[in-house]
Amino acid sequence: MDKFQLANNMADTSNPANPSLTQSLARFSPQQMLSLLVVVAALIAIVSGAWMWGQTPDYRVLYSNLSDRDGGAIIESLQQLNIPYKFAEGGGALLVPSDRVHEVRLRLASQGLPKGGTVGFELMENQKFGTSQFLEQINYQRSLEGELSRSMQTLAAVQGARVHLAIPKPSVFVKEQQKPSASVVLTLHPGRVLDPGQVNAIVHLISSSIPNMPANSVSVLDQTGNLLSASRDGSAESMDATQLKYVRQIEQDYIKRIEDIVAPLTGAANVRAQVTADIDFSLSEQTAETYAPNQPPNKAAIRSSQSVESSNGTSNPGGVPGALSNQPPVPATAPIVAPAGTPATAAAGGTSNMHKEATTNYEVDRTIRHTRLPVGSIKRLSVAVLMNNRTVTDKSGKTTSRPFTASEQAQINTLVKSAMGFDAKRGDTLNLLNSSFNNDALEGAAAAEIPWWKQADTIALAKDILKYLLIAGILLFLTLGILRPAFRNLMQAATAATEARAASAEAAIHVSQHVDGAALYGAQQAANSYENNLQTAKQIAQQDPKIVATVVKEWVNAE
């Protein structure tokens, strides 16, 4: 076989000492190629699983205790929005990725979801024509109950609410008119309670929403059957919580006032104050009526004055008896003048009795005073102030602790009395003590605070970091511990097989050369050996033409 013809029929390759990836893969046997594919597929599967595990979102509760109707509507909306969701086992809560909880809630709220188990005034929007008055009244009552339930569910401690209204029919007769009433059943969140102020707020919310409904006609219960709206008549029992809150506020105000006035002298951390306030919550009223002493008449006001004057007089007959005396008198020709001091009746010839009475009533000074004493007045204050010793630094920089002097304590005592409004008449007391503080107790109180490495945010961040470090460690172990050694073993096996085939091909070609040279002397005797070697060379050229091309190239270079 001509070596130049064999060189032209074979493709040129690069140096086998630095094979490319394609050349390296071409050296693998089918079994080695299958093993390599299995290793690569396993690595890809592990890497994909680790990446998907790292990208799995943290699910949090979107809504819990949903009704079947609301749950179906919310799931349909989530599917339309392409938002993943799942259900919590046993709790019945709907979970979505934590980073999309607020977004999903806002989107669902724009769609009016969840609607809840109650209906509001939207029930009145679909009134059918021909509906009876009784059905309209029932729908209105249901709508009103639903709206009140929704309003109460907005409170932080209330998980659910049901309202039952008893609204009587209106009547034109006053005696037959009845006041409406209401009953409220509240379902509170676990561990939450309502204080009396919140209960009163719910009661007034209901009574203000229904015309002519008194607050005493509203009953509020919780899910355990406890009556929360008992005693709302202003008695002392209903004011216990309010009184306690008021007393705490008074005491805290006095404590802050005392510490603020002493802190500039001792330091904010070197003074402690406690105040006990005795508050009078009794309700009392006083009415007083006082009369002033008699006053002179010219200074007193006249209420009324009465004057009575009467006279009693008689007249004696006079004149000449006869006809002339019975005739009317003729006009006088001269004035009749009575002597001085003679009464008119006397001048007329008669007698008279005079009587005069005068009564004057003066106003009497009277003062009526109606006093209503305020509720919550301070009856007595008991104040205790504790001061730490003063820290003094000498010229050498050494710090020492020394107590305040007697004059300094007296000045601080005066300041505290002025700040608290000290009143000895009402029995106020003030105790001022100067001593060294126990720093170990203060440090223990400060150490009781939660350290940063125990806080929830720090723990969550550590969990995320640990998850990604675990993924990175798994990938590094797979790459360096499994894939790299397997690939190295495959490469070594492929290289050894390639070298063996190259050696066999080269030996076959040399045998072919020897046969061609000896054909002149014994072609007939070596015919069978030549045919066998030629077949072997052809098979090698068909299986691995790169090796044959390399051998031919060596021949060309040798010539």
Buried (B, 14 or more C-beta within 10 A) or exposed (E): BEBEEBBEEBEEBEEBEEBEEEBBBBBBEEEBBEBBEEBEEEBEEBBEEBEEEEEEEEBEEBBEBBEEEBBEBBBEBBEEEEBEBEEEEEEEBBBBBEEBBEEBBEBBEEEEBBBBBBBBEEBEEEEEEEEEEEEEEEBBBBBBBBBBBBBBBEBEEBBBBBBEBBBEEEEEEEEEEEEBBBBBBBBBEEEEEBEBEBBBEBBEBBBEBBEEBEBEBBBBBBEEEEEBBEEBEEEEEBBEEBBEEBBEEBBEEBBEBBBEBBBEBBEEEBBBBBBEBEBBBEEEEEEEEEEEEEEEEEEBEEEEEEEEEEEEBEEEEEEEEEEEEEEEEEEEEEEEEEEEEEEEBBEBEBEBEEEEEEEEEBEEEEEEEEEEEEBEEBEBBBBBBBBBBBEEEEEEEEEEEEBBEEEBBEEBBEBBBEBBEBEEEEEBEBEBEBEEBEEEEEEEEEEEEEEEEEEEEEEEEEEEEEBEEEBEEBBEEBEEEBBEEBBEEBBEBBBEBBEEBBEBBBEBBEBBBBBBEBEEEEEEEBEEBBEEBBEBBEEBBEEBBBBBBBBBBEBEEEE
